[in-house]
Amino acid sequence: MAVAVVSRSGHGAAIALANMGATAMRATAAEQALAGGASIDEAAALAAEGTEPSSDHAASADFRKHLARVLTRRALEAASSR
C-alpha cells in the first residue's frame, strides 16, 4: 500500500493509490473533496472510495482501505506543510 500526493496550486491535490486495485489509481473522491474546500481529514476519509483492494496473507481488504485513509491524511499533511 502506498500513497503519493502532488499539490496543485489553488486546485487541491492529485492523489495516487497503489495496491488498492488491479493497477495504481487516483483517489478521485478525495481530490474532488479537496477542490471543493474540504479539510484534509474530510478528504482523507474518502480516499478508499471506489477501490477494490484484495485480501491476502499480508492484509485484509478492510485493513488496506483503512491504511489508504491514514496514509492519504499523512501525505496531505506533509504536502501542506511544504
Sequence and secondary structure as in RCSB ss.txt:
>XXXX:A:sequence
MAVAVVSRSGHGAAIALANMGATAMRATAAEQALAGGASIDEAAALAAEGTEPSSDHAASADFRKHLARVLTRRA
LEAASSR
>XXXX:A:secstr
 EEEEEE TTS EEEEEESSSSS EE HHHHHHHHTT  HHHHHTTTTTT      SS  HHHHHHHHHHHHHHH
HHHHHT 
